[in-house]
């Protein structure tokens, strides 16, 4: 039988335990994330937007390329009312800057209008969608006395 002094016993017990996992979690840019979802919240903790896609790839630490983008933009009053929806076959999203864009097509759906076009940019801080060409807008609100 081997005896160890009492002061060495705790060290032997610690040495026998498995080493803690190192914090080396990394996202690979080689493998896509399937059924991607990325929420964004206001300072008050309310949902600001929800980005979804069938597939996403990290292009670098700050940008995400998304296929079949569906971006739901929530009303700023803290309710879960979806104010606007952006739909695009693909997009590049920069979550830190709260920006999304793509040179391809987009469809913007809102309670008051619907817009489509090619080449778009969305800035969530200003809540502005810019569409560069082939823009078509359908208004869903009544325009009284417009031609007077």
MIDOSE-1310 file (N, C-alpha, C; in nm, 2 decimals, decimal comma, always signed):
residues 148
xxxx	+0,08/-0,12/+0,00/+0,00/+0,00/+0,00/+0,09/+0,12/+0,00; +0,05/+0,22/-0,09/+0,13/+0,34/-0,09/+0,06/+0,45/-0,02; +0,13/+0,52/+0,07/+0,07/+0,63/+0,15/+0,13/+0,76/+0,10; +0,05/+0,86/+0,09/+0,09/+1,00/+0,05/+0,06/+1,09/+0,17
xxxx	+0,15/+1,19/+0,19/+0,12/+1,29/+0,29/-0,02/+1,36/+0,26; -0,09/+1,41/+0,36/-0,22/+1,47/+0,34/-0,21/+1,59/+0,25; -0,10/+1,67/+0,25/-0,10/+1,79/+0,17/-0,09/+1,76/+0,02; -0,04/+1,64/-0,02/-0,02/+1,60/-0,16/-0,15/+1,54/-0,21
xxxx	-0,24/+1,48/-0,13/-0,36/+1,41/-0,17/-0,45/+1,50/-0,26; -0,48/+1,63/-0,22/-0,56/+1,71/-0,31/-0,50/+1,73/-0,44; -0,37/+1,74/-0,45/-0,31/+1,76/-0,58/-0,32/+1,64/-0,67; -0,31/+1,52/-0,61/-0,33/+1,40/-0,69/-0,47/+1,38/-0,74
xxxx	-0,57/+1,43/-0,66/-0,71/+1,42/-0,70/-0,73/+1,52/-0,82; -0,68/+1,64/-0,81/-0,69/+1,74/-0,92/-0,62/+1,69/-1,04; -0,51/+1,62/-1,03/-0,44/+1,57/-1,14/-0,51/+1,46/-1,21; -0,60/+1,38/-1,14/-0,67/+1,27/-1,19/-0,80/+1,32/-1,27
xxxx	-0,84/+1,44/-1,24/-0,96/+1,49/-1,31/-0,93/+1,53/-1,45; -1,03/+1,52/-1,54/-1,00/+1,56/-1,68/-0,98/+1,71/-1,68; -0,89/+1,75/-1,77/-0,86/+1,90/-1,79/-0,98/+1,97/-1,85; -1,00/+2,09/-1,80/-1,12/+2,17/-1,85/-1,10/+2,20/-2,00
xxxx	-1,21/+2,20/-2,07/-1,20/+2,22/-2,22/-1,16/+2,36/-2,24; -1,07/+2,38/-2,34/-1,02/+2,51/-2,37/-1,13/+2,58/-2,45; -1,13/+2,71/-2,44/-1,23/+2,79/-2,51/-1,18/+2,81/-2,65; -1,20/+2,71/-2,74/-1,15/+2,72/-2,87/-1,27/+2,70/-2,97
xxxx	-1,39/+2,73/-2,94/-1,50/+2,71/-3,03/-1,49/+2,81/-3,14; -1,49/+2,76/-3,26/-1,48/+2,84/-3,38/-1,58/+2,80/-3,48; -1,63/+2,89/-3,56/-1,72/+2,86/-3,67/-1,64/+2,84/-3,79; -1,67/+2,73/-3,86/-1,60/+2,70/-3,99/-1,67/+2,77/-4,10
xxxx	-1,59/+2,83/-4,19/-1,65/+2,89/-4,31/-1,67/+2,79/-4,42; -1,62/+2,67/-4,40/-1,63/+2,57/-4,50/-1,77/+2,50/-4,50; -1,83/+2,49/-4,39/-1,96/+2,42/-4,37/-2,07/+2,52/-4,35; -2,18/+2,50/-4,43/-2,29/+2,59/-4,41/-2,37/+2,56/-4,29
xxxx	-2,44/+2,66/-4,24/-2,53/+2,65/-4,13/-2,67/+2,63/-4,19; -2,74/+2,52/-4,17/-2,86/+2,49/-4,23/-2,98/+2,54/-4,14; -3,08/+2,60/-4,20/-3,20/+2,65/-4,12/-3,15/+2,76/-4,02; -3,08/+2,86/-4,08/-3,01/+2,96/-4,00/-3,12/+3,06/-3,94
xxxx	-3,10/+3,10/-3,82/-3,18/+3,20/-3,75/-3,09/+3,29/-3,67; -3,11/+3,42/-3,68/-3,03/+3,52/-3,61/-3,12/+3,63/-3,56; -3,15/+3,63/-3,43/-3,24/+3,75/-3,38/-3,15/+3,86/-3,34; -3,21/+3,98/-3,34/-3,14/+4,10/-3,30/-3,24/+4,17/-3,20
xxxx	-3,19/+4,22/-3,09/-3,27/+4,28/-2,99/-3,24/+4,43/-2,97; -3,34/+4,50/-2,92/-3,32/+4,64/-2,88/-3,25/+4,65/-2,75; -3,21/+4,77/-2,71/-3,15/+4,79/-2,57/-3,25/+4,75/-2,46; -3,38/+4,76/-2,49/-3,48/+4,73/-2,39/-3,51/+4,58/-2,38
xxxx	-3,45/+4,50/-2,47/-3,46/+4,36/-2,47/-3,58/+4,31/-2,57; -3,63/+4,40/-2,64/-3,74/+4,36/-2,74/-3,68/+4,32/-2,87; -3,75/+4,23/-2,94/-3,70/+4,19/-3,07/-3,70/+4,31/-3,17; -3,59/+4,32/-3,24/-3,58/+4,43/-3,34/-3,59/+4,36/-3,48
xxxx	-3,53/+4,25/-3,50/-3,54/+4,18/-3,63/-3,51/+4,03/-3,61; -3,55/+3,96/-3,70/-3,51/+3,81/-3,70/-3,47/+3,78/-3,85; -3,35/+3,74/-3,86/-3,30/+3,70/-3,99/-3,31/+3,55/-4,00; -3,37/+3,49/-4,11/-3,37/+3,35/-4,13/-3,33/+3,32/-4,27
xxxx	-3,27/+3,20/-4,29/-3,23/+3,15/-4,42/-3,22/+3,00/-4,42; -3,23/+2,95/-4,54/-3,22/+2,80/-4,56/-3,08/+2,76/-4,53; -2,98/+2,85/-4,56/-2,84/+2,82/-4,54/-2,76/+2,95/-4,52; -2,66/+2,94/-4,43/-2,58/+3,06/-4,41/-2,43/+3,01/-4,40
xxxx	-2,34/+3,10/-4,45/-2,20/+3,08/-4,44/-2,14/+3,21/-4,38; -2,04/+3,19/-4,29/-1,97/+3,30/-4,24/-1,86/+3,33/-4,34; -1,86/+3,46/-4,40/-1,76/+3,50/-4,50/-1,64/+3,54/-4,42; -1,66/+3,61/-4,31/-1,55/+3,65/-4,22/-1,62/+3,66/-4,08
xxxx	-1,55/+3,72/-3,98/-1,60/+3,73/-3,85/-1,72/+3,83/-3,84; -1,73/+3,92/-3,94/-1,84/+4,02/-3,93/-1,95/+4,00/-4,03; -1,94/+3,91/-4,13/-2,03/+3,90/-4,24/-2,09/+3,76/-4,26; -2,21/+3,75/-4,29/-2,28/+3,62/-4,31/-2,35/+3,63/-4,45
xxxx	-2,32/+3,53/-4,53/-2,40/+3,52/-4,66/-2,51/+3,42/-4,63; -2,63/+3,46/-4,67/-2,75/+3,38/-4,64/-2,83/+3,35/-4,77; -2,87/+3,23/-4,79/-2,96/+3,19/-4,90/-3,10/+3,19/-4,85; -3,19/+3,23/-4,94/-3,33/+3,24/-4,91/-3,36/+3,32/-4,78
xxxx	-3,32/+3,45/-4,79/-3,33/+3,54/-4,68/-3,48/+3,57/-4,65; -3,52/+3,56/-4,53/-3,64/+3,62/-4,48/-3,61/+3,70/-4,35; -3,62/+3,83/-4,36/-3,59/+3,92/-4,25/-3,72/+3,98/-4,20; -3,76/+3,95/-4,08/-3,88/+4,01/-4,01/-3,83/+4,12/-3,93
xxxx	-3,89/+4,24/-3,95/-3,86/+4,36/-3,88/-3,97/+4,39/-3,79; -3,95/+4,40/-3,66/-4,06/+4,42/-3,56/-4,08/+4,56/-3,53; -4,20/+4,59/-3,49/-4,24/+4,73/-3,45/-4,16/+4,77/-3,33; -4,12/+4,90/-3,32/-4,03/+4,95/-3,22/-4,10/+4,96/-3,08
xxxx	-4,24/+4,94/-3,08/-4,31/+4,96/-2,95/-4,30/+4,84/-2,85; -4,22/+4,74/-2,89/-4,20/+4,62/-2,80/-4,30/+4,51/-2,82; -4,40/+4,53/-2,90/-4,49/+4,42/-2,93/-4,42/+4,33/-3,03; -4,48/+4,21/-3,05/-4,42/+4,12/-3,15/-4,48/+4,14/-3,29
xxxx	-4,54/+4,26/-3,31/-4,60/+4,29/-3,44/-4,49/+4,30/-3,55; -4,50/+4,22/-3,65/-4,40/+4,23/-3,76/-4,44/+4,35/-3,85; -4,35/+4,45/-3,86/-4,38/+4,57/-3,93/-4,35/+4,56/-4,08; -4,24/+4,49/-4,11/-4,19/+4,48/-4,25/-4,12/+4,34/-4,26
xxxx	-4,14/+4,28/-4,38/-4,07/+4,16/-4,42/-3,99/+4,19/-4,54; -3,86/+4,14/-4,54/-3,77/+4,15/-4,66/-3,75/+4,01/-4,70; -3,77/+3,98/-4,83/-3,74/+3,85/-4,89/-3,64/+3,86/-5,01; -3,54/+3,78/-5,01/-3,44/+3,78/-5,11/-3,38/+3,64/-5,13
xxxx	-3,35/+3,60/-5,25/-3,29/+3,47/-5,27/-3,16/+3,46/-5,20; -3,09/+3,57/-5,18/-2,96/+3,57/-5,11/-2,93/+3,71/-5,06; -2,84/+3,71/-4,96/-2,81/+3,84/-4,90/-2,68/+3,83/-4,82; -2,62/+3,94/-4,80/-2,50/+3,95/-4,71/-2,55/+4,03/-4,59
xxxx	-2,54/+3,98/-4,47/-2,58/+4,05/-4,35/-2,46/+4,08/-4,26; -2,45/+4,20/-4,21/-2,35/+4,24/-4,12/-2,42/+4,27/-3,99; -2,42/+4,18/-3,89/-2,50/+4,20/-3,77/-2,45/+4,32/-3,69; -2,32/+4,34/-3,67/-2,27/+4,45/-3,59/-2,32/+4,58/-3,64
xxxx	-2,31/+4,60/-3,77/-2,36/+4,72/-3,84/-2,51/+4,73/-3,86; -2,58/+4,62/-3,84/-2,72/+4,60/-3,86/-2,76/+4,64/-4,01; -2,69/+4,58/-4,10/-2,70/+4,61/-4,24/-2,72/+4,48/-4,32; -2,80/+4,48/-4,42/-2,82/+4,37/-4,51/-2,82/+4,42/-4,66
xxxx	-2,77/+4,35/-4,75/-2,77/+4,40/-4,89/-2,74/+4,28/-4,99; -2,77/+4,31/-5,11/-2,74/+4,21/-5,22/-2,77/+4,28/-5,35; -2,69/+4,25/-5,46/-2,71/+4,30/-5,59/-2,83/+4,24/-5,66; -2,89/+4,14/-5,61/-3,00/+4,07/-5,67/-3,14/+4,12/-5,63
xxxx	-3,24/+4,04/-5,65/-3,38/+4,09/-5,63/-3,42/+4,09/-5,48; -3,52/+4,17/-5,45/-3,58/+4,18/-5,32/-3,73/+4,21/-5,33; -3,80/+4,16/-5,23/-3,94/+4,19/-5,21/-3,96/+4,24/-5,07; -4,02/+4,36/-5,06/-4,04/+4,42/-4,93/-4,19/+4,42/-4,91
xxxx	-4,24/+4,37/-4,80/-4,38/+4,36/-4,77/-4,41/+4,44/-4,64; -4,50/+4,53/-4,64/-4,54/+4,61/-4,53/-4,69/+4,62/-4,53; -4,76/+4,66/-4,42/-4,90/+4,68/-4,42/-4,95/+4,79/-4,52; -4,86/+4,89/-4,55/-4,90/+5,00/-4,63/-4,86/+4,99/-4,78
xxxx	-4,76/+4,90/-4,81/-4,71/+4,89/-4,94/-4,64/+4,76/-4,96; -4,61/+4,73/-5,09/-4,52/+4,62/-5,13/-4,43/+4,67/-5,24; -4,30/+4,64/-5,23/-4,21/+4,69/-5,33/-4,12/+4,57/-5,37; -4,08/+4,57/-5,50/-3,99/+4,48/-5,55/-3,88/+4,55/-5,63
xxxx	-3,77/+4,49/-5,66/-3,66/+4,55/-5,74/-3,54/+4,47/-5,73; -3,43/+4,53/-5,79/-3,30/+4,46/-5,80/-3,20/+4,56/-5,74; -3,10/+4,50/-5,67/-3,00/+4,57/-5,61/-3,05/+4,65/-5,49; -3,03/+4,60/-5,37/-3,09/+4,66/-5,25/-2,99/+4,67/-5,14
xxxx	-3,03/+4,76/-5,04/-2,95/+4,78/-4,92/-3,05/+4,81/-4,81; -3,03/+4,75/-4,69/-3,12/+4,78/-4,58/-3,03/+4,82/-4,46; -3,06/+4,93/-4,40/-2,99/+4,98/-4,28/-3,09/+4,99/-4,17; -3,07/+4,90/-4,07/-3,17/+4,89/-3,96/-3,17/+5,01/-3,87
xxxx	-3,06/+5,07/-3,86/-3,05/+5,19/-3,77/-3,14/+5,30/-3,82; -3,14/+5,32/-3,95/-3,23/+5,43/-4,01/-3,36/+5,37/-4,06; -3,37/+5,24/-4,06/-3,49/+5,16/-4,11/-3,52/+5,21/-4,26; -3,42/+5,22/-4,34/-3,43/+5,25/-4,48/-3,39/+5,14/-4,57
xxxx	-3,48/+5,10/-4,66/-3,45/+5,01/-4,77/-3,43/+5,09/-4,90; -3,31/+5,07/-4,96/-3,28/+5,14/-5,09/-3,28/+5,03/-5,19; -3,36/+5,05/-5,30/-3,36/+4,96/-5,41/-3,31/+5,04/-5,53; -3,21/+4,99/-5,61/-3,15/+5,07/-5,71/-3,21/+5,06/-5,85
xxxx	-3,28/+4,95/-5,89/-3,33/+4,95/-6,02/-3,45/+4,86/-6,04; -3,52/+4,87/-6,14/-3,64/+4,79/-6,17/-3,74/+4,79/-6,05; -3,76/+4,91/-5,99/-3,84/+4,92/-5,87/-3,99/+4,93/-5,91; -4,06/+4,85/-5,84/-4,21/+4,85/-5,85/-4,27/+4,86/-5,71
xxxx	-4,36/+4,96/-5,69/-4,42/+4,98/-5,56/-4,57/+4,97/-5,58; -4,64/+4,89/-5,49/-4,78/+4,89/-5,49/-4,82/+4,94/-5,35; -4,90/+5,05/-5,35/-4,95/+5,11/-5,23/-5,08/+5,04/-5,19; -5,10/+5,01/-5,06/-5,22/+4,95/-5,01/-5,30/+5,05/-4,93
xxxx	-5,27/+5,17/-4,94/-5,35/+5,27/-4,87/-5,42/+5,36/-4,97; -5,53/+5,42/-4,92/-5,61/+5,51/-5,00/-5,54/+5,65/-5,02; -5,53/+5,70/-5,14/-5,48/+5,83/-5,16/-5,59/+5,92/-5,20; -5,64/+5,99/-5,10/-5,76/+6,08/-5,12/-5,71/+6,21/-5,18
xxxx	-5,78/+6,26/-5,28/-5,76/+6,39/-5,34/-5,62/+6,41/-5,40; -5,56/+6,30/-5,45/-5,43/+6,31/-5,50/-5,42/+6,39/-5,63; -5,52/+6,38/-5,72/-5,52/+6,45/-5,85/-5,59/+6,58/-5,85; -5,62/+6,64/-5,74/-5,69/+6,77/-5,74/-5,60/+6,88/-5,78
